[in-house]
């Protein structure tokens, strides 16, 4: 386990009260636990923004598989990005619609390129990316 470092933080009392309320609503045990989570979140976000760091996460997408040969288009793009795709799950929601979850790991800029390619397909109705970084 990594050695812990201690530091103090000065906040306006009103902001601290709001933070404590936020901590309680989210079930954190301590302020330290909450701060660790927030710091990790913002560092991972900066990795995503900068584009040159490794990220991992999932992209969910929905599409009408009858529209514009959508299944073939989505599959073709996934083959083009096989080096960053860990796995994918395809679910038949109903007769016309499919839901996929694509788990990815790679350089943020390449993951963004994949997201843009999938999101740009005419038949894709919705994409929702969720990413973090190994910290």
N, C-alpha and C positions, 0 to 999 in steps of 0.2 A: 504494500500500500504506500502511496506517495505521502510524503511528510506534509502536514498541514501548516500553512502560514496564517498568522492572524493579522488583521488590520482593523482600523476603526473607520466608520463612515458617519459623517455629520449630515443630517437631513432636517428640513423644517418639520415641526411636530405634526402638522396636518398631513404632510406627505407620508410620514412614518405611520400614522394612524391608518391611512389608506392602504399602505403596504401590508400592515398587520392584518387588516381585513381581507386583503387579497390572499395572503398566506393561509388564513383560516379557511376561506372558501375553497381553496385548492388542496387542502389537506396536508400542507407541509408541516413538518414537526418543528422546524426552527427557521429563523431568519436566514441562517447560514445555508440551510438546504435550499431555500428559495433563491437566494443570491447565486448559488452554484448553478442552479438550473437556468436562471436568466443569463448569466455570463456565458454558459455553454451555448445557449440559443443564439445570442448575438455574435459570438465567434463563428458559429456554423453559418449564420446568415452572411457574415463578411466573406467566408469562403465561397459561398454561392455567388455573391456579388462580384468578387474579384475574378472568379472563373478559372483560376489556375490550381486550385487545391482539390483534393479528392473529397467527394461527397457520396452519400448513399441514401437510398430512400425508395419511394414507390410513386408510380404514375397510375392513376385510375382513369379510364376512359370509357365512354359509351358511344355506340354507333349503331346505325341501321345497316345490318349486313346485306340488305337488298340494294342499297344505294351505292351506285358507282363502283361496284365490286369492292366494297369497303374492306372485307376480310382479307382479300389479296393485297390491297394497298397497305394495310396495317402490318401484315406479315412481312411484306417486302421491306418496309422501313426497319422492322425489328431485325431482319437479317443483315441489313446494312450497318447496324449498331450492335452486332453480336458480342463485341469485345467489352461492352459496358452493361449488357443485360445478364443478370444472374438467372432469372426465371420469369415466366409469365403464366398467368392463369386466365383462361377464357371461359366465360359463363354465358349461357343462353338464357337471357332474362325472360323473353317471350318469343313468339314466332318471328318477330321482326328485329328485335334489339339484342345487342351483345354488350357485355360488360367485361373489361379486361383490367387486370392489375399487372403492371410490369415492374419488377424489382430491379433496380439499377445501382451500379457502383462504378465511379470513374471520375475523371476530371470534370469539374463543374461546367466548363465551357462546352465540352462534348455532350454532356447530359442535356444542357440547354438546347444544343443543336438538335438532338433527338426529340425533345419536347416540342420545339418549333415545327419540326417536320411532321410529327403526328397531329399536332393542333391545327396545322394548315390543311389537312385533308378535308375536303368538302363534306364527306359523310360522317365525320367525327362530330358528335353533338356536344360533348363535354370532356374536358380534361382537368384533372386535379392533381398537381404534383405536391408531394410532401418529402422534404429532404433535410438531412442533417449532415454533420461531419464527424469523423472519428476524432474524438478529443480525449 
